[in-house]
């Protein structure tokens, strides 16, 4: 037996504490420097919540992959496949397929309709205060379930790498506290911009590390996946059953319930929905999802090799004696020793930090924007005070997540995340779909769907085998399980849809506002009036003035009168803020280009027909002191445009002061 095999057979601690700690500190220092640098650009509320809507589709898609590929994906799924084979791989399938729902039904429409949170979409045509409170409640519940799973994974991983005994609960709790503290620091200082760049870096590290390990495992067996799986069955005490369903989920109904929660839960995860607002347009939101699907799909193919590879290469019983979440780090140690273990562990640590930071900023933004600003202050809160409340909320959420992570330490993170998916699919998805596609859906229906979905789902989880009644439960010594399914999705998701319908019928006396629904439909499908990027556009270089005589000399023609010494004429494209262009030209300010709806507060343009009967453009008034004036071709002066209240025939597209 080699030295590596002897260490793995003990499975209590692997690698060098100094090397592992060094990789951790290196990652923390680099990411903190990035976060502090980015934090200098957080000047507005939009910067803190959504990064100023300034990220491109590929950037946001990579960040989404970094946000979505959590400890459940890297640690939990690899361990689940190593122990349960086919049943463990179901997590990979469900997590990936759910993105089709997000791409086809949610991403574009949500980006066009909302501003910062899911509550913006629901409040568009319903009574603001009750639906925002409900949306914030659902967001907090889902985020806390997800956060607890990540914190539990962090405790088990770092305890293994720092050689903390499994029975030393105090030291493991201290590790979870440190992770929670770093999470809060990232959110307090970096906001969405800092969090996004941490997630982009983490996605690159995770995909690279998983690709290296996958190639290494396949190389051991001649790059033949069948050989890897065959060796895994020979090295497992479960034999051929590792390739068939039924090892973990002997109840087929429970198997279906888990799959339903995973497929439908992705489109309702609040920290994923909020990422659709970090791009400047619906087109970029769609590109983000496409990029995310490719990156996530490739990674989940890697997990299949990593899971079966861990079973094939590690001594029998190693993963069971250690922890299910430690399969990937133990495999890294078996492949490349202490250096490989340190690198992969740093990647796993980055995975946990990036995800918990994204969850924390989502939950804090939902409370500050929906509850504080629009429910408690009735839309009268200043942006600065709202951001302060968001930062305070992030601190409170961090403390709650730390406490929950200590309680759930040792649980399989993939299983815990699946419960968060069930809550998201039960409470958020039905309400979002009804709000976007059912014109009769009203406030009562939304409240019944959200609160009913949360209560039913969480209630069934508390009385299920997930909490008590089995050796793998969160409370193994107790038994008050009366619900047979470990994941309640099969019951709670249809119940939430049904409650939404019943609530809408019972609330039929609520006046149906056809104009508001028409506005929402136009905006969600076309993007008319959607919030635009607040990042300053790139300056266009001015053309260099060349005297007419020089132009004539260059062309070999007879020189014409040189008028370069005369007073300059106003530029024809309106660069001095004047609408002096010819018919059909878009006017621009001298400093920055405006957009169609003036959302940046600059000069916007719209088609118009002037007094001369020829098509012209009407220019909005910019913020730099530029005043549009009349010019030939049908130009006419229009008043300034408020970026948050652009009008179309049915009225304002977004107002925060509608009736409550």
Buried (B, 14 or more C-beta within 10 A) or exposed (E): EEEBBEBBBEBBBBBBEEBBBEBBEEBBEEBBEBBEEBBEBBEBBBBBBBBBBBBBBBBBBBBBBBBBBBBBBBBBBBBBBBBBBBBBBBBBEBBBBBBBBBBEBBBBBBBBBBBBBBBBBBBBBBBBBBBBBBBBBBBBBBBBBBBBBBBBBBBBBBBBBBBBEBEEBEBBBBBBBBBBEBBBBBBBBBBBBBBBBBBBBBBBBBBEBBEBBBEBBBEBBEEEBEBBBBBBBEBBEBEEBBBEBBBBBEEEEBBBBBBBBBBBBBBBBBBBBBBBBBBBBBEBBBBBBBBBBEBBBBBBBBBBBBBBBBBBBBBEEBBEBBBBBBBBBBBBBBBBBBBBBBBBBBBBBBBBBBBBBBBBBBBBBBBBBBBBBBBEBEBEBEEEBBBBBBBBBBEEBBEBBBBBBBBBBBBBBBBBBBBBBBBBBBBBBBBBBBBBEBBBBBBBBBBBBBBBBBBBBBEBBBBBBBBBBBEBBBEEEEEEBEBEBBBBBBBBBEBBBBBBBBBBEEBEEBEEBEEBBBBBBBBBBEBBBBBBBBBEBEEEEEEEEEEEBEEBEEEEEEEEEEEEEEEEEBBEBBBBBBBBBBBEBBBBBBBBBBBBBBBBBBBBBBEBEBEEEEEBBBBBBBBEEBEBBBBBBBBBEBEEBBBBBBEBEBEBBBBBEBEE
